[in-house]
Amino acid sequence: MNDQQTCIIIGASHAGAQLATSVRKEGWQGRILLIGDEPQAPYHRPPLSKALLMQEKTAGELDIFKPTVYDKAGVELQLGRRVKAIDRAGKTLILDNNETLPYDKLALCTGARVRTLDIPGADLAGVHYLRTLADAEAIQQQVKPGAKAVIVGGGYIGLETAASLRKLGMEVTVLEMMNRVLERVTAPQLSDYYSRLHRQQGVNIITNAQAQAILGNGRVQQVQCNNDLVLDADLVIIGIGVIPNTELAAAAGLAIENGIVVDEFAGTGDPDIVAAGDCTFHPNDLLGYRLRLESVPNAMEQAKTAAATLCGKARAYHALPWFWSDQYHIKLQIAGFNKGYDRVVLRGSPDSHQFVAWYLQGDKILAADCINSPREFMQAKKIIGQQLALKATDLADCQQDLAQLVLSAAAA
């Protein structure tokens, strides 16, 4: 490694921004170039469906790092540019204008894109997705108190957007094709809780409902569903998940399996290429299997590991997955990953808007969904991260001091 070498990061994302600054901290002496296809410097995406949509924050307040951070680290930003190919043999990138850029080390932080809905009328004016700053700003312009919004998809992004639009005075309907909202990611108790919460706020939630066509003369007017239901709509927002951006890596011959395959050091099959963030399919030793995570904490921590790897330092990534969601006055914090759970233990009552749902597989604690319970969330991360053994009865008993239980279990 010397000051003549070039490290290029593709993707001005959470992972890309963190990796660009971290690789300098790890001792990279050469050029660092961060390429992003959006015109903005890397920004926080979670506020798009909340604070930005409700105009509580401006676009300028979403920057992940201030410009001085990139300046101090000597990171060059090339924004509004797209990489169309990677020539691994020549260690060169080909941009969309056919310009070529040589690299010594390369990081893929290409993230994910929205899954589109292929139905008639999906391209009408007034139909939106919510992934980028431009998406959020376009939706902002359509918000009118009393107007009707239909949200296709009852996952976290759909429910967060529903809460924001309802606060802004719109009439909101959420269409969920499965039996319950959040069915793919949480237990029935949490689905029931969020359904009640939104309905109490005036949101119309319709499950087992699938949008079949969007109707309108040049602009959306109605949404036609599979159950003969036709809904009036002034605005439609589609939130049916994302697809990892793996095309560049696949065309370059890197392994792909539900994302770009990386090892515990964020390394790919090429010793000069790493990957981090939503686009990676990576091992997690705490969970015991591979997975792809759409998570800001994962993107940031994995990027730090990738930066170390680029600088020849072997520092395995083994962080505990955690997530959050803000809807109305409710903060959900999730520790762990609930895949394979066979029972749920509640600590507290959903009626109090402050409770924890513990996910267990046998006696093993896999994950915890913490509603307005930050202290329990901190203890849950310790319990799951250290694989501590606690009795289900103790987890459920609000009279038990959870912090003390954690101390006792750790000392055992």
Secondary structure by P-SEA (a helix, b strand, c coil): ccccbbbbbccccaaaaaaaaaaaaaccccbbbbbbccccccccccccccccccccccccccccccaaaaaaaccccccccccccccccccbbbccccbbbbbcbbbbccccccccccccccccccccccccaaaaaaaaaaccccbbbbbccccaaaaaaaaaaaaaccbbbbbbcccccccccccaaaaaaaaaaaaaabbbbbcccccccccccccccbbbccccbbbbbcbbbbccccccccaaaaaacccccccccccccccccccccccccccccccccccccccccccaaaaaaaaaaaaaaaaccccccccccccccccccbbbbbcccccccccccccccccccbbbbbbbcccccccccccccaaaaaaaaaaaaabbbbbccccccccccaaaaaaaaaac
